[in-house]
């Protein structure tokens, strides 16, 4: 495994390390993230991917990569606004947790790597990381965040967000495989 | 006898006129309107069968923008949340389409001949 690949997988591992140590159903009542922590995790995960996307838009010249990156910035910004609006409505203030800490820590390493790469190496690393990252996020949302959400509206919002993460994962895999369309669009 | 035949002929003629006057002026049936909802990153219904001349409306209910794009057939361009776009079905055949922004979102519009009278 190349160093690049190891770092790419590290992004996914960063999130999963937090979630797996917490466990799944058995630990739900005692160790799972609280609703404020869940909001903090979602906001952190969203912001990290927005930031990766902005770096890609600044550095990549590949059309498919740029379109994917723009989609990440647009979609995750919409999710971000939606989560902030819901948290405000529910009176929930985002809190840091081990999981959001792991996410941010992993993101610092990935960001540093993204900033050093250029050209095709950058594109490959960015897309590989997006595949790993969205896989980790979808797993964490399904396995940890949804089961632990106490507020029904928050749980419903997380369930509603899953298709977005899954479609992003599929899209990232498509770009990774070189199957992205070539059309331009408004 | 001749009078009877004449009367019968008049009745038949009137009946024929009556049936003509009650027939629709246009043999084409009224075009229908269908709605495809875009929700949860899916086109609902995923496959829609319509007749030429019908109208299809795509309505985006997701918080992110989508499109309904069948290359060289139709293209809604960007639809933000709450926006909709309508297309009068003209080009007959099966038209697979995608969301340009999320190319793994796929739907199919089948346009058949206009209904028979």
Boltz contact constraints between the chains, C-beta under 6 A:
constraints:
  - contact:
      token1: [A, 71]
      token2: [B, 101]
      max_distance: 6.0
  - contact:
      token1: [A, 75]
      token2: [B, 64]
      max_distance: 6.0
  - contact:
      token1: [A, 78]
      token2: [B, 63]
      max_distance: 6.0
  - contact:
      token1: [A, 78]
      token2: [B, 64]
      max_distance: 6.0
  - contact:
      token1: [A, 82]
      token2: [B, 63]
      max_distance: 6.0
  - contact:
      token1: [A, 163]
      token2: [B, 40]
      max_distance: 6.0
  - contact:
      token1: [A, 163]
      token2: [B, 41]
      max_distance: 6.0
  - contact:
      token1: [A, 167]
      token2: [B, 41]
      max_distance: 6.0
  - contact:
      token1: [A, 167]
      token2: [B, 102]
      max_distance: 6.0
  - contact:
      token1: [A, 167]
      token2: [B, 104]
      max_distance: 6.0
  - contact:
      token1: [A, 170]
      token2: [B, 104]
      max_distance: 6.0
  - contact:
      token1: [A, 171]
      token2: [B, 104]
      max_distance: 6.0
  - contact:
      token1: [A, 181]
      token2: [B, 103]
      max_distance: 6.0
  - contact:
      token1: [A, 185]
      token2: [B, 100]
      max_distance: 6.0
  - contact:
      token1: [A, 186]
      token2: [B, 77]
      max_distance: 6.0
  - contact:
      token1: [A, 186]
      token2: [B, 78]
      max_distance: 6.0
